[in-house]
Amino acid sequence: MPSGQFWIEVLRFSWQALQANRVRTALTALGLIIGNASVILVVTISITSRDLILDKIRGSDRIWSMPTTTQVGWTKRGRMRISSNWAMWRRFERSWARGSWRQRR
């Protein structure tokens, strides 16, 4: 095991290197601070959103799923037509609210 004199020499050499390259030292420290802060922020956001979603699911007895397929096609006149299942979903949702879905069954 190295003696105490060895560790003193290592610390002195490291301090001299930090003093000689102040800009690089400052940028490295700034990078460490920003990196750690971003990791902490991402983890906090993910845990908070997970808890929020789980609380909403626990408070409800229904889970709704919305289709998100989008189809792109061409009309007879050569115009682009974009149809989304979102529009069909909205029609179903309105009929559900009116109770007209019961009449179809």
C-alpha positions in Angstrom: 0.0 0.0 0.0 1.4 3.4 -1.0 2.6 5.7 1.8 1.1 9.0 2.8 3.8 10.8 0.9 2.5 9.3 -2.3 -1.1 10.5 -1.8 0.2 14.0 -1.0 2.2 14.0 -4.2 -0.9 12.8 -6.2 -3.1 15.6 -4.7 -0.5 18.3 -5.4 -0.1 17.1 -9.0 -3.9 17.0 -9.5 -4.3 20.5 -8.0 -1.6 21.9 -10.3 -3.3 20.3 -13.3 -6.7 21.9 -12.3 -5.0 25.3 -11.8 -3.3 25.1 -15.2 -6.5 24.3 -17.1 -9.1 26.5 -15.4 -11.5 26.7 -18.4 -11.5 23.0 -18.9 -12.0 22.5 -15.2 -15.0 24.9 -15.2 -16.5 23.3 -18.3 -16.1 19.8 -16.8 -17.8 20.9 -13.5 -20.6 22.6 -15.5 -21.1 19.4 -17.5 -21.3 17.3 -14.4 -23.8 19.7 -12.8 -26.0 19.8 -15.9 -25.8 16.1 -16.5 -26.8 15.2 -12.9 -29.6 17.8 -12.9 -31.1 16.4 -16.2 -31.0 12.8 -14.9 -32.7 13.9 -11.7 -35.3 15.9 -13.6 -36.2 13.0 -16.0 -36.5 10.5 -13.2 -38.7 13.0 -11.2 -41.0 13.6 -14.2 -41.3 9.9 -15.0 -42.2 9.0 -11.4 -44.6 11.8 -11.0 -46.4 11.0 -14.3 -46.5 7.3 -13.4 -48.1 8.1 -10.1 -50.6 10.5 -11.7 -51.7 8.0 -14.3 -52.0 5.2 -11.7 -54.1 7.4 -9.4 -56.4 8.2 -12.3 -56.7 4.5 -13.2 -57.4 3.5 -9.6 -60.2 6.1 -9.3 -62.0 4.9 -12.4 -63.8 1.6 -13.2 -63.4 2.1 -17.0 -60.4 2.5 -19.2 -60.9 4.1 -22.6 -58.6 3.5 -25.6 -58.6 5.8 -28.6 -57.6 4.6 -32.0 -54.9 6.7 -33.7 -54.6 5.3 -37.2 -54.5 7.8 -40.0 -55.1 6.9 -43.6 -54.1 9.0 -46.5 -55.7 8.6 -49.9 -56.8 10.4 -53.0 -60.3 11.4 -54.0 -61.7 11.1 -57.5 -60.8 14.7 -58.2 -57.2 14.1 -57.3 -57.2 15.8 -53.9 -55.6 14.3 -50.9 -57.9 12.9 -48.3 -56.8 12.3 -44.8 -59.2 10.2 -42.7 -58.5 9.4 -39.1 -60.2 7.1 -36.7 -60.3 10.1 -34.4 -63.4 11.4 -36.3 -65.1 8.0 -35.9 -64.2 7.9 -32.3 -65.7 11.3 -31.7 -68.9 10.2 -33.4 -69.1 7.1 -31.2 -68.3 9.2 -28.1 -71.2 11.7 -29.0 -73.6 8.8 -29.6 -72.5 7.2 -26.3 -73.3 10.5 -24.5 -76.8 10.7 -26.2 -77.5 7.1 -25.5 -78.1 6.3 -29.2 -75.7 3.4 -29.0 -78.4 1.5 -27.1 -80.8 1.8 -30.0 -78.5 -0.1 -32.3 -78.2 -3.1 -30.2 
